[in-house]
Amino acid sequence: MNSSIREILKDKKRIVIKIGSSSLTHPETGALNLTKLEVLVREISDLHNMGKDVIVVSSGAIAVGRRAAGLGHRPSETKAKQACAAIGQARLMMIYQKLFSEYNQLAAQILMTKLNTFQELLKLGAIPIVNENDTVSTYEMQFGDNDTLSAIVAALIDADLLLLLSDIDGLFTDDPNSNPNAELIHVVEKLDGHLLKMGKSTSTSDVGTGGMASKLTAAKLASAAGTDMVIANGEDFRNIHRVIEG
């Protein structure tokens, strides 16, 4: 990757970090991976200690709620998803609050109906944790997925950087899960129709909803708002610092 592009990442002051469900859960059981969550919270707390504004867009509410409710698979009906989200959101926030408080950080839950609250929370030094208000949205998971939601958040708050953490290393010429010859595209200067066609709309994870198509949609929204975007693998949350350090 162009070293000057990497260098720019060090100067980012307001960062939106989106974490996919597959990065937060154990693949075997769908339960939260608490070891990884602790690393994530420490990474974010340290960025905050560096003087950066950090906003987290967290998936996982439905996955946590579905497990608590004893459902074996991700529900397909909207009302069942919303019920799982209602159970899971409270549990997920409780864990975030507990972990962030261990690092003397103030975590705040924010639903997508309270956008004017963002600036005030950042002024107070809080770390807003966003999830779409799944429990009351009338259309099925209104923004489609948290990739799109995170790009909307980044645009609203004039973020410098949107970091999408997923179960993939980045944008490939084809799906690397099915095509071993798929090549990683390190830098995209301009999103054109050819690149947008590369995106697959499916996610291989049982807990997530966003495939590469939703990430490219997010990239389109973010770049239109002047926000740079990075896709990185959420398998190791220390990748957050690696990205910020260029």
C-alpha positions as CSV (number, residue, x, y, z in Angstrom):
1,M,0.0,0.0,0.0
2,N,1.1,3.5,-0.7
3,S,3.1,4.6,2.4
4,S,1.7,8.2,2.3
5,I,-1.8,6.8,2.5
6,R,-0.9,4.8,5.5
7,E,0.8,7.8,7.1
8,I,-2.5,9.8,6.9
9,L,-4.2,7.2,9.2
10,K,-2.0,8.4,12.2
11,D,-3.6,11.8,12.1
12,K,-7.2,10.6,12.3
13,K,-9.0,12.3,15.2
14,R,-12.6,11.0,15.0
15,I,-13.0,7.3,14.3
16,V,-16.1,5.1,13.9
17,I,-15.3,1.4,14.5
18,K,-17.9,-1.1,13.3
19,I,-17.6,-4.6,14.8
20,G,-19.5,-7.5,13.1
21,S,-21.2,-10.2,15.1
22,S,-18.8,-12.8,13.8
23,S,-15.9,-10.9,15.4
24,L,-17.6,-10.8,18.8
25,T,-18.8,-14.4,19.1
26,H,-17.4,-18.0,19.3
27,P,-18.1,-19.7,15.9
28,E,-18.9,-23.0,17.6
29,T,-21.6,-21.7,20.0
30,G,-22.6,-18.2,18.9
31,A,-21.9,-17.0,22.5
32,L,-19.9,-13.9,23.2
33,N,-16.1,-14.2,23.1
34,L,-15.2,-12.4,26.3
35,T,-11.4,-12.7,25.8
36,K,-11.7,-10.9,22.5
37,L,-14.2,-8.3,23.9
38,E,-11.6,-7.4,26.6
39,V,-9.0,-6.8,23.9
40,L,-11.4,-4.7,21.9
41,V,-12.4,-2.5,24.9
42,R,-8.7,-2.0,25.8
43,E,-7.8,-1.0,22.3
44,I,-10.7,1.5,22.1
45,S,-9.9,2.8,25.6
46,D,-6.3,3.4,24.5
47,L,-7.4,5.3,21.4
48,H,-9.5,7.4,23.6
49,N,-6.6,8.0,25.9
50,M,-4.6,9.2,22.9
51,G,-7.2,12.0,22.6
52,K,-9.2,10.6,19.8
53,D,-13.0,10.6,19.6
54,V,-14.2,7.0,19.1
55,I,-17.7,5.8,18.2
56,V,-18.5,2.1,18.2
57,V,-21.1,0.6,16.0
58,S,-21.6,-2.8,17.5
59,S,-23.4,-5.8,16.1
60,G,-24.2,-8.7,18.4
61,A,-27.5,-7.8,20.0
62,I,-29.5,-10.4,18.1
63,A,-26.8,-13.0,18.5
64,V,-26.7,-12.5,22.3
65,G,-30.5,-12.3,22.6
66,R,-31.0,-15.4,20.5
67,R,-28.6,-17.4,22.7
68,A,-30.2,-16.1,25.9
69,A,-33.7,-17.1,24.5
70,G,-32.4,-20.6,23.6
71,L,-32.8,-20.3,19.9
72,G,-30.5,-22.5,17.9
73,H,-30.3,-20.4,14.7
74,R,-30.6,-16.8,13.7
75,P,-34.4,-16.0,13.4
76,S,-35.7,-15.0,10.0
77,E,-38.9,-13.3,11.1
78,T,-38.7,-9.6,11.9
79,K,-40.7,-9.9,15.2
80,A,-38.4,-12.7,16.4
81,K,-35.3,-10.7,15.5
82,Q,-36.7,-7.7,17.3
83,A,-37.5,-9.8,20.4
84,C,-33.9,-11.2,20.4
85,A,-32.5,-7.7,20.0
86,A,-34.6,-6.5,22.9
87,I,-33.1,-9.2,25.2
88,G,-29.6,-9.0,23.7
89,Q,-29.1,-5.2,23.5
90,A,-29.5,-4.8,27.3
91,R,-27.1,-7.7,28.0
92,L,-24.5,-6.5,25.5
93,M,-24.6,-3.0,26.9
94,M,-24.2,-4.3,30.4
95,I,-21.0,-6.1,29.4
96,Y,-19.6,-3.1,27.5
97,Q,-20.3,-0.8,30.5
98,K,-18.6,-3.2,32.8
99,L,-15.5,-3.7,30.6
100,F,-15.1,0.0,29.8
101,S,-15.5,1.0,33.5
102,E,-12.5,-1.2,34.2
103,Y,-10.4,1.2,32.1
104,N,-12.1,4.3,33.6
105,Q,-14.0,5.0,30.4
106,L,-17.6,6.2,30.1
107,A,-19.6,4.1,27.7
108,A,-23.0,5.3,26.5
109,Q,-25.7,3.6,24.6
110,I,-27.2,5.6,21.7
111,L,-30.1,4.6,19.5
112,M,-30.5,6.0,16.0
113,T,-33.3,8.3,17.1
114,K,-31.0,10.5,19.1
115,L,-28.5,11.8,16.6
116,N,-28.2,15.2,18.1
117,T,-26.9,13.5,21.3
118,F,-23.6,12.4,19.6
119,Q,-21.8,15.8,19.8
120,E,-22.8,16.2,23.5
121,L,-21.6,12.7,24.4
122,L,-18.3,13.3,22.7
123,K,-18.0,16.6,24.5
124,L,-18.5,14.7,27.8
125,G,-15.7,12.4,26.8
126,A,-18.0,9.4,26.4
127,I,-17.6,6.5,24.0
128,P,-21.0,6.1,22.2
129,I,-22.0,2.6,21.4
130,V,-24.5,2.5,18.6
131,N,-26.9,-0.2,17.4
132,E,-29.9,0.4,15.3
133,N,-33.0,0.5,17.3
134,D,-33.8,-3.0,16.2
135,T,-36.5,-3.5,18.9
136,V,-38.8,-0.8,17.5
137,S,-37.8,-0.3,13.8
138,T,-40.9,-1.1,11.6
139,Y,-38.9,-2.0,8.5
140,E,-36.8,-5.1,8.7
141,M,-33.6,-4.0,10.4
142,Q,-34.1,-0.5,8.9
143,F,-30.6,0.4,7.7
144,G,-30.1,-3.1,6.2
145,D,-27.0,-3.9,8.3
146,N,-24.5,-2.3,10.6
147,D,-22.0,-1.7,7.7
148,T,-24.4,0.8,6.2
149,L,-25.4,2.2,9.6
150,S,-21.8,2.8,10.5
151,A,-21.2,4.8,7.3
152,I,-24.3,6.9,8.1
153,V,-23.0,7.6,11.6
154,A,-19.6,8.5,10.2
155,A,-21.1,11.0,7.8
156,L,-23.4,12.5,10.4
157,I,-20.6,13.2,12.9
158,D,-17.9,14.2,10.3
159,A,-15.7,11.2,11.2
160,D,-12.2,11.1,9.7
161,L,-12.1,7.4,9.5
162,L,-14.5,4.5,9.3
163,L,-13.0,1.1,10.3
164,L,-15.0,-2.0,9.5
165,L,-13.9,-5.0,11.4
166,S,-15.1,-8.2,9.8
167,D,-14.3,-11.9,9.2
168,I,-12.3,-11.0,6.1
169,D,-8.9,-9.2,5.5
170,G,-10.3,-6.6,3.0
171,L,-11.7,-6.3,-0.5
172,F,-10.8,-9.2,-2.8
173,T,-11.2,-9.7,-6.5
174,D,-13.5,-12.6,-5.7
175,D,-14.8,-14.4,-2.6
176,P,-11.6,-15.8,-1.0
177,N,-13.7,-18.5,0.9
178,S,-14.6,-20.1,-2.4
179,N,-11.9,-18.9,-4.8
180,P,-8.3,-19.6,-3.7
181,N,-7.0,-17.3,-6.5
182,A,-8.9,-14.3,-5.2
183,E,-6.4,-11.4,-4.7
184,L,-6.5,-8.7,-2.0
185,I,-7.0,-5.2,-3.3
186,H,-4.9,-3.0,-1.0
187,V,-6.1,0.5,-2.0
188,V,-9.1,1.8,-3.7
189,E,-8.7,5.4,-4.9
190,K,-12.1,5.5,-6.6
191,L,-15.1,3.3,-6.4
192,D,-16.3,2.5,-9.9
193,G,-19.0,0.2,-11.2
194,H,-16.5,-2.6,-11.8
195,L,-15.5,-2.7,-8.1
196,L,-19.1,-2.4,-6.9
197,K,-20.0,-5.5,-8.9
198,M,-17.3,-7.5,-7.1
199,G,-19.2,-7.3,-3.8
200,K,-21.0,-10.5,-2.8
201,S,-24.3,-9.8,-0.9
202,T,-23.9,-12.8,1.4
203,S,-22.1,-13.3,4.7
204,T,-20.7,-16.8,5.5
205,S,-21.4,-16.3,9.2
206,D,-24.5,-17.6,10.9
207,V,-24.5,-14.6,13.2
208,G,-23.9,-11.7,10.7
209,T,-25.9,-10.1,7.9
210,G,-23.3,-8.0,5.9
211,G,-21.4,-9.4,3.0
212,M,-18.9,-7.5,0.8
213,A,-21.7,-5.7,-1.1
214,S,-22.8,-3.9,2.1
215,K,-19.2,-2.9,2.8
216,L,-18.9,-1.4,-0.6
217,T,-22.2,0.5,-0.1
218,A,-20.7,1.7,3.2
219,A,-17.5,2.8,1.4
220,K,-19.6,4.7,-1.2
221,L,-21.5,6.5,1.6
222,A,-18.4,7.2,3.6
223,S,-16.3,8.5,0.7
224,A,-19.2,10.8,-0.5
225,A,-19.0,12.3,3.0
226,G,-15.2,12.7,2.8
227,T,-14.5,9.9,5.3
228,D,-11.7,7.4,4.6
229,M,-12.6,3.7,5.2
230,V,-10.6,0.7,6.1
231,I,-11.7,-2.9,6.1
232,A,-9.7,-5.1,8.5
233,N,-9.9,-8.5,10.0
234,G,-11.7,-8.6,13.4
235,E,-10.2,-11.9,14.3
236,D,-7.5,-9.9,16.1
237,F,-8.7,-6.6,17.6
238,R,-5.1,-5.4,17.9
239,N,-5.5,-4.7,14.2
240,I,-7.2,-1.5,15.4
241,H,-3.9,-0.1,16.6
242,R,-2.1,-1.5,13.6
243,V,-4.4,0.5,11.3
244,I,-4.2,3.7,13.3
245,E,-0.4,3.4,13.4
246,G,-0.4,3.2,9.6
